[in-house]
Amino acid sequence: MKVMKIVVCVKQIPDPAAPGSLDPSTNALKRDGKLILDDSDAYGVEMALQLVTAAGGGEVSIVSMAPNGETSGMRTALAMGAVRGVLVSDPALAGSDALTTARVLAAAVQKVGMPDLVIAATESTDGYTGTVPAQMAEVLGLPSVTFAKKVKVEGGVLKIDRQTEDGYDEVECPLPALVSVTAGVVEPRYPSFKGIMDAKKKEVITVTASDLGITPVGWSGAGQKVSSVTQAEARQAGQVIEDDGEAFNKIVAFLETLKVI
Ligand SMILES: Cc1cc2nc3c(=O)[nH]c(=O)nc-3n(C[C@H](O)[C@H](O)[C@H](O)COP(=O)(O)OP(=O)(O)OC[C@H]3O[C@@H](n4cnc5c(N)ncnc54)[C@H](O)[C@@H]3O)c2cc1C
């Protein structure tokens, strides 16, 4: 295979370990603090780096759409080994729905230059509509290959094991293509100290939606809105069954009520 050019979508999200809050006027997640690389996308970055190594050369670029010019999460991906990034950041983007995000990210990919492969995660950790990758593929006119739990490229052909409910399907398609990968497709590396230092100097171009020619965006361009939000039900305490020699009967009866046996 010739050298491979890969673009990975990396979403930057509020730290899931920190308590999040919603803006009461919009029901959108507040994103005014530091954002980190979504764990889901660390798998995509690692997958891309391994595919480039397997191809014998090439490069991995990243694209992200995030508020406040935030690049902290992108720097993590650059520290892992990506070479450059395009960030789309623009106050006008607040309230963007998944389709607008797909249009914006597709334009960012074209700004980098059409690669052999675009990689995204199956779903993000905070929004998790799981719809952006397929919509991006449509906008870019690329085959959409989803739920990949194993990815390789042989002779210019993308070959994946596509996760299904009861196993996996083997799917092949020609490049260029867009693939979404599941968590665990590969084990993401930890950035080295040298990687972290080098990442500070790597190029991240920041553009607005209008620089990319994408309008309307944000609340005015969204075909969906969060109309109301309710508190999730508190989790009930579990039932402890002491084994008196007959505990299996109670467990079987419990599983029967769930209709799993
Ligand atoms: C100013 C501003 C404010 C925003 N406010 C919010 C908000 O309050 N809540 C919220 O959830 N989102 C917000 N976003 C981000 C954006 O609206 C969402 O990313 C978008 O709706 C995608 O939905 P999802 O997470 O369900 O995508 P999914 O379809 O679940 O994502 C699948 C995969 O697509 C890729 N992807 C998705 N979104 C991005 C992205 N933004 N950048 C790079 N790759 C991506 C990733 O690989 C991701 O794992 C904001 C963005 C901006 C610029």
The ligand as an ORCA input file, in Angstrom:
! r2SCAN-3c Opt
* xyz 0 1
  C     -19.980     26.329     20.776
  C     -20.272     24.854     20.875
  C     -21.121     24.375     21.884
  C     -21.424     23.016     21.964
  N     -22.250     22.593     22.937
  C     -22.523     21.259     23.047
  C     -23.339     20.769     24.085
  O     -23.836     21.534     24.901
  N     -23.528     19.414     24.194
  C     -22.970     18.510     23.299
  O     -23.151     17.289     23.440
  N     -22.219     18.981     22.284
  C     -21.972     20.306     22.139
  N     -21.169     20.756     21.149
  C     -20.633     19.789     20.206
  C     -21.600     19.389     19.110
  O     -22.796     20.079     19.080
  C     -21.808     17.889     19.179
  O     -20.513     17.408     18.946
  C     -22.698     17.301     18.135
  O     -24.030     17.586     18.326
  C     -22.399     15.804     17.959
  O     -23.313     14.978     18.656
  P     -22.876     13.641     19.368
  O     -21.887     13.920     20.428
  O     -24.158     12.967     19.737
  O     -22.141     12.799     18.190
  P     -21.980     11.230     17.976
  O     -22.644     10.867     16.699
  O     -22.339     10.428     19.189
  O     -20.408     11.181     17.767
  C     -19.769     10.089     17.122
  C     -18.354     10.471     16.808
  O     -18.321     11.557     15.871
  C     -17.200     12.399     16.169
  N     -17.664     13.706     16.662
  C     -18.888     14.056     17.122
  N     -18.906     15.352     17.506
  C     -17.653     15.816     17.301
  C     -17.022     17.078     17.507
  N     -17.699     18.120     18.024
  N     -15.720     17.208     17.164
  C     -15.024     16.156     16.642
  N     -15.553     14.939     16.441
  C     -16.857     14.768     16.761
  C     -16.417     11.696     17.274
  O     -15.531     10.769     16.719
  C     -17.557     10.985     18.007
  O     -17.144      9.945     18.868
  C     -20.857     22.087     21.045
  C     -19.998     22.564     20.043
  C     -19.690     23.945     19.968
  C     -18.755     24.382     18.897
*
